[in-house]
């Protein structure tokens, strides 16, 4: 397989055998950030993500541990949103906008030389209404979804579980995610992880890792 990123000391390249992609924000248009910023009156995107990823209701829902109605009711109360749970759930269900331009072509290009998978926090609602209907999801060689595994990013347990399920060592896996806390979590378990936003940055990271030619 291709030679990839430096090992952290700049002494030798890392060999990448498998590429894992986050979905929302990397290959899929996730419109929920701006929508939730408006609902929650939070201007800082990083602050919103920190609160979102640590929110017990988000974690429960994306672990498959509560119903749609329980999630919506809990979110409205926890975040003190000026909206009914029913309206929040309707908005939440529409946040995903489909594969980003170039996403399917990029995945196809990667899979010519490397197995590829997705590693994403998501939930049964978004899966049933959106992800399951997009052909790009059928193209992955590996599919790791939080609501099916019962664990969420950035928890160490999720990355450890994925490392156990993959047929190569973690340090031979390149993971691309748009959220820094998830990148940090993956690196702690040994993955080669890089923060990227969108298809162009993902492509740049794949070239840097030696997965794609420049």
Buried (B, 14 or more C-beta within 10 A) or exposed (E): BBEBBEEEEEEEBBBBBBBBBBBBBBBBBBBBBEBBBEBBEBEEEEEBBBBBBEBEBBBBBBBBBBEBEBBBBBBBEEBEBEBEBEEBBEBBBBBBEBBBEBBBEBBEBBBEBBBBBBBBBBBBBBBEEBBEEBEBBEBBEBBBBBBEBEBBBBBEEBBBBBBEEBEBEBBBBBBBBBBBBBBEBBBEBBBBBBBBEBBEBBBBBBEBBBBBEE
